[in-house]
Amino acid sequence: MSIALVALGVAALGTGAALGQQAFAGQSASTGLLAEGATGPGVSAVQRALGVSASGVFDQRTKAAVEGFQRRRGLLVDGIVGPQTRGALGLAAPAAAGGASSASTSSAAPSQAPAGSGSLGGIAQCESGGNPQAVGGGGQFRGKYQFTQETWQSVGGSGDPAAAPEAEQDRRAAMLYQRSGSSSWPVCGG
């Protein structure tokens, strides 16, 4: 299914999903995920924990440091700071965002951005109210980020997105967000 059809379906449902944290691409406010492109104090804390210069910008250097840390600790090496990497770094989870919507998807990482802010956390709240088992659009949109089966598979997912662990949904949404930005969630990503 094309992104345009997904956009129509998402608009009709009033739901949307994307990856990000703290109101910026690469950060997931409701998911607590940090990825390349994120900015803010959460990124600075990760950089300090990794022993790299704390610029507050999740750049290529930071991603490489995260991947090296993940490799050394036996974690999934994806360059994204989620709950497992954050915990291994000894950092507390970010505060959850307020004001969840009644959509039918959710994310596994905490978020600090409001719904619709373009962050993954905001997207998940807008799309599904943060519910990883949400199903919308007559069953066409599934999981926390309301993936279509085609979109889910395009980021390496298999099976039913709504049946996948929340952390996997967050990871796949982060991959989609890194690839396409918030445009994959036209209603909730804006």
N, C-alpha and C positions, 0 to 999 in steps of 0.2 A: 504494500500500500504506500502511496506517495506521501510525502510530508504534507502536501496540500490537503489530502483527504484526512490525514491525522489532525491537521489544524482545524478543519471543519468539524470533525467529530469532537475534538476537545472544546471548541467554542460552543458547540451545541450542549455539551455537558456542563460547561462552565467550570471545567477543570483543566489543569495543566501541570507539567512537571519538568524540572530541570535540576542541574547540579550546581552547587555553589555554597558559600558560607559568608556571613557577615556582609550581605548586600553588595557582592561583587562577583563577577565571573570567576570561577575557580574556587569559590567558597560556598559552602552549603550551610545556610543559616539554620535550617531545621535538621540538617543531617550532621553538622559538625565536621564535614569533610573539607579539607584544604587541598587545593591542587594548583598547578601552574596558572598564574594569572591572578590569584588571590592576593589581597593586601590587608594590612591592619595589624593590630596587636597580637592576634592569634598566630599570625605568620611569624612575627618577631619572636614570640615565645618558642615556637618550633625551631627557629633558626638558632636561638640561644642554646636550646637543649641539644642541638646537633653540633654545636661548636663552630658555627659559621657566622659571619658578620650579619648582625640583625638589622636589615634594611626595611623590614616590614613588607617586602615584595616577594612573592613566591615565584622566583625566576628559575631559569635552567640550572643554575648553580645549586639552588635549594632543592630542586627536584633530584638532581644527581646525588646530593647528600642524603636525601630521604631514601632513595633507592639503595644506596650503599648500606644505610642503617638497616633497612628491611632485609636485605640479603644477609647481613651479619647475624641478625636476630631470627632468621628462618621464617620471616613473615612473607606474605604475598608481596612480591616486588612489582608495585604499580606506580610508585612515585606520588601516591595520594596519601595524605595524612587523615586516616579515619580512626575509629575507636580503638582498634588494635594497635596501630602505630602510635597513636597518642598515648595510650596506656603504657606501651613499652618505653616511651620517652619520659614517662613519669609526669605527664601533664594531665590536668583535670579536663573533663569534657566541657565544651562551651555551654553557656546558658541557653536553654530552649527559647525559641521565639514565641511570642504570644499571638493570640488571634488566629486560631486555626479555622480553616473553612470547612465546608461540609462536602468536599470532593471525596473521591474514593481511592486515594493512593497515599503512600507514606515513605519516609526515608529512614535509614538507620543511624544517621549522624545528627547531632543536635545542631540548631541553627540560630543565628542571631538576626536574620533579616526578616522583614515582614513579608507576608505572602505577596507574590507578584513582583517582588523586587528584582527578579532575575537571578537570584541565588538558588542553589539546589534545595536548600531547606525551605525557602519561600515557595519554590515551585511545588515541592512535595505537599506542603500545607495546602496550597491552592488546589492542586490536582486531586488529592485524596484525603486531605485532612491528616496526612502523615500515616495513613493506614497501608501497610505493606500488602495486605490481602484484598485491597479494594478492587472492585470490578465495575466498570462503567460502560456506557455505550452499547448496551445489549450484549456485553461480554467481549467487545472488541478492544477495550482499553483496560489494562490489567496492572495491578501492583501499585506501589507507592507513587510511581512517576507516570502511571497510566500509559505504559508501553503498548504498542501494537506488537503482534507476534513478529512482524517483519523488522521493526526497529530493534526489538529485543535481540533478535538473531544477528542483526548488523553489528552489534557491539559484543558479540560472542556468547550471548545468552542461549540457553537451551531449555526446553520444557516451557511450563507456564510461568510467566514473570510473577504472577500473584502467589505462586507456590514457592518461589525462590526465597532464601533467607534475606532478611532486610539488608544485611551488610552487602550481599551480592547485588541487590537492586541499587543500593547507593553507589557501589563501584561501577556498575554498568551505566548508571545515569551520569556519573562523573566522566566516563569515557565519551558518552554521547555529547555531554556539555563541552568537553575539551575539543571535540571534533567540530561541533556545529554551534556552540554557544547556546543561548537561551531560545534561539529560533525554533528549536524542536518542540517547544512549549509556547506556541504563539499567544495563548490567552494568559497563562500564568508566568511566563518567562519575561514579560515586558516590564 
